[in-house]
Amino acid sequence: MPLDVLACGAFVLAATALLGSPGPGIAALVAVGRARGFLGGLRYYAGLQVGLALAAGIAAAGIASVLQALPAAMAAMTINATMYLVYLACRIATSPVGSARKEGVPSTSAMAGLLLGVVNPKAFVAFASLFASQAIVRSSPREDIMVKWTLCVIVMIVVDFAWLLAGVALHRSTLRPEVERALNLFLAAAIVAAAVLALA
């Protein structure tokens, strides 16, 4: 399986830019890390990675184009993702600060992360464009897609872990209650903004 090294490097750079840029999943991941810390955020992170890997597989299999041809299915997925993100943003914006921070924190289960990964509109667009990019394995379209899927998963694992650590760093910082409240509002606004941009 001969690889085009230059095409592979260009693909990794493009994947890092597309998958590592702030979107609904990353905004939620930072907020969860901020609210729950490393161990609490790790479950959500793991679920998100599984969901994104499934979304990448769906895009690689061409099912994404089928879903786009079925507006009702795409609309249902988009509505579900948006509703969850709005719920998450509201819970973060209204969550307690200071010593009561851990009370009323939104769900950070692996299943919540998985569902967001699977129905994330930004992820589908990113994967579709990445899989349609220049071939890495020119001799076999099937092997080319498999290599691209593997590289996408590796990039996601690395960049999302870095974003989780950013949220954890905020969790460990000692902030005045008013600063913490402002940060919660900022993270909530970022989630809503990311969701709106992904739907645009």
HUPESUL-V60731 format. One record per run of one state. SS is the DSSP state (alpha for helix, beta for strand, coil for the rest). FROM is the first residue (numbers start at 1). LEN is the number of residues. Records with the same first field share a line. If there is no record, write none. Layout:
# HUPESUL-V60731
SS=FROM-LEN, FROM-LEN
This chain:
# HUPESUL-V60731
coil=1-4, 21-3, 61-2, 69-2, 95-3, 101-9, 119-2, 132-9, 173-4, 200-1
alpha=5-16, 24-37, 63-6, 71-24, 98-3, 110-9, 121-11, 141-32, 177-23
